[in-house]
Amino acid sequence: MTDLTPPHTWTTRPSAHDLADILRRALHDGALDSLSATVFHDLGLMRAKVQTLQHLFPEGTLHAVAIKANPLIEVLRELVALGAGLEAASMEEVHCALAAGCPPERIVYNSPAKRTDDLADALRLGLHINADTLDELARIDALLGSMETTSTIALRVNPLVGSGTIAITSVANRASKFGVSLEVEDDIMDAYRRYPWLTGLHLHVGSQGCRVEMLVEAARIILDLRKRVHKTVGRNQITTLNMGGGLPWAYRDEATPPSPGHYVELLRRENPELFADDLTLITEFGRSVQAGCGWAASRVEYVKEDRDPRMAVIHLGADFMLRTAYHPDDWPHRLSVLTPEGKVKTGDLVPQTIVGPLCFSGDIIARSRPLPRIEPSDWLLLHDVGAYTLGMWSRHCSRGLPLVLGYNEAVSETGFRTLRRRETPEDVAAFWSA
């Protein structure tokens, strides 16, 4: 099968030597305002990934990148400038999208707990709204009795294709809290018959731990449902199909996740109706766009030699890598060790445990990991942290958010851009204040 993805964009994973060069540049430029920890985001690589999606999918597809994957406003601005949309899972995220300059017609609004006031605001703005329940459709209908809107409104349907290998992030099984089950098809048909303004369908299966075949099968199921809806209501009512989130990312060196080129080729082969002129597509890629673009560097503060294996204490732990701390087998981020000057360390690999700064015993991001011998003041690099890290930041122990720097391919010419300044202790005290 031919892979349609352009090379060195989607699956690019910078090596430790590549990142060491960037870190040394930041040190040389004085870009680091703290010697504890800094997060970096490769904006050029992120742009290439979005452009890959725009190249592969039909013209007119709205690629609404999930805000929850990386909610930094400056990152969202870059996406909007590329013509991408943004997917918001709360009204607060809607306001993040607006703050990033995203036109309302390119904002997709998802939430299983939308209040009536939230729905009214979304309709006034003209967002794409994915209704999660039949009761939510009834609320929208009541609101539309007294207002006009440019919103596209879709119903989220659970295609029931089952769980992937990570249960807590799989959302297309019978136990899922999301959407209307395909098993109540009579109710679904009644909704489309009753509400002519209901012109969209939405599905989501999951990303990490989900095989690409599951995503393709779910699209097949929803397309067949669309046909049955049209036959039942007697009109071609569904003109927008939101395919939900995207593909898994390779956190392990040996992992080979599917590329979007492979995904689109499977979709074209198995579901050619997706690419017909009478259907507008929306995607909600998040992790696979952002994860590989981000990495972090933390100074090693202490090494505990009296532990077996020896233990290195760094400044990023479960506050930053929450899922890794609680489900390490599912989120095993790659690690690299650099000297204090930013050179990649070599030598014999020694089993070592990496722990963070929080006051609970589960603040561990790697156990017995074979790494070059770590010493105090070394740098530890955390790879593939561009998604679901800062966006899940924990306030336990009230640690401040680290400095976040963005850069492009020509970092030697353009330098670094502050995507978010480091939080000071005063900032954190203000956060907790009335």
Secondary structure, DSSP 8 states (H G I E B T S, - for coil): ----S-TTTTT----HHHHHHHHHHHHHHT--S-SSEEEEEEHHHHHHHHHHHHHHS-TT-EEEEEGGG---HHHHHHHHHTT-EEEESSHHHHHHHHHTT--GGGEEEE-TT--HHHHHHHHHHT-EEEE-SHHHHHHHHHHHTS------EEEEEE------S-GGG--SSTT-SSSEEGGGHHHHHHHHHH-TTEEEEE----STT--HHHHHHHHHHHHHHHHHHHHHHTS----EEE---------STT-----HHHHHHHHHHH-GGGGSTT-EEEE---HHHHGGGEEEEEEEEEEETTSSSEEEEES-STTT-HHHHH-TTT----EEEE-TTS-B--S-EEEEEEE-SSSSTT-EEEEEEEEE---TT-EEEE-S-SSSSGGG---GGG----EEEEE-TTHHHH--EEEE----HHHHHHHT--
